[in-house]
């Protein structure tokens, strides 16, 4: 990449600061396609008259939702039936066709039943979802404990104009609430209403104004994925595979396993691309709003008070471009399709961007974030030769920052009021050099802030001081910002 | 800060229990290996193998001794301290307000010795805070005290 290219790529993602005011997306969601909203789940028209507010009785999901929920299983079934049909035609047809019809009928009946027995209701500040025919299950979600509500549209749902709502509760375990599926316009209105109720204001009050902070360019995203470790490995594997396939066509059969691996790698890369595609980050009173997705789109909220830790990663291959990635850990886990917990991936608020953007977003998440300016003592070089140049920490009144990493530098910010426990760890080598490490444990297991290889006296002093500072920070921790406060 | 606290150690019965467990595993191992060596090779080889394993077991016993002696906890006004480890020394500070729940477990062997393990859980997976080998009464007292303190000083996530 020559320097001119690089320059234009950098300009591609300029930070946009707009004046406050309702964003277009929210405004259009509220205005909605008013003409289309009829039927049992109708929401609110643009004139603000609640037609069927949340107070009503039990409601059902959209009749097509079993189709969307079945999703990929449906594709498998269709392929099986198709291949079955082909073989049946070859051997004189007859009974096989009836079996196919019977299978389809059973699947349809199951779908209809699952739709019939699933219903939901908002009652007394609680969302109740009941489902199941033989094993009834009834879930209750107190709205006051909702952390965030994500609006997710899978590919099929988008074709049908549907969307799912995922409730994120504070608890880290257990199944999160999932309303799949509603008509998209209804889902957006319901989301706004549930959030309003969750924040203790009237359910039909307008959503808070939003301000666009960052929009990600597709080109930069694609480049960043190609330049990531994962991307390089995928490209290398593809090239090797193609070369082998061309050079020794006979060996293709033996490469069956490799094909599976390759597909897995490509899927992972695609997922990263999808989750960052056309990402926009905007700020509202209740937190950062993220919208993204090429095929499956999602809208999610990262509430300010719930950010447990923030992490800035500078991968080796991105260093010439001066790019970085900003990730956050939020209490409670997100659910993806089929209630599968999100794997080891953190939520990237900024999948790729320059330091200016990262610093700007960081200032939204953690005001007045400190910089790591206290280096590890020189003798730590003998104990951690690769990491030494990155070992440092710093603090402000409310936050501690640490840097670490062998080939890529990782900077982690932990607000003091979010520290769960503090540990001092000293291995034999550290004892030899008079060093010790202080760990700051936060909720979630993916961001580990540690003051690595400090002088023993400094470590002991910090271990004695930090618990008190955390306590003070917890007491004075700002209350969640008022949601609709103007 | 380590010396200013009054540390409470696990019960001495824990060491007895661990030693008995070790002996129960070590004795049959030493005899079978010794006999096998004697049958396959000579009596000298069998004796040598048995001696080597016995030496390993004794070294292991010393390590157990140190590890259990290193384990201690201290209840401070606002947090609980737990110290452990011989090679890698660890000292954890767990604020009472951060405790999500406390559980007391006692396996069949522990029950035989009247012991129990107290475990504190915070929202962080990394803060592994457990105290093994407490007498059942002490474990119950600690559990109740921690639960009460946790409630009094509870803080949100």
Interface residues (C-beta under 8 A of the other chain):
Chain A: X170 X172 X306 X308 X331 X417 X418 X420 X421 X422 X423 X424 X425 X426 X427 X428 X431 X439 X441 X442 X443 X444 X445 X448 X460 X463 X464 X466 X467 X468 X470 X471 X474
Chain B: X1 X78 X79 X87 X88 X89 X90 X91 X92 X93 X94 X95 X97 X98 X122 X123 X124 X125 X126 X127 X129 X155 X157
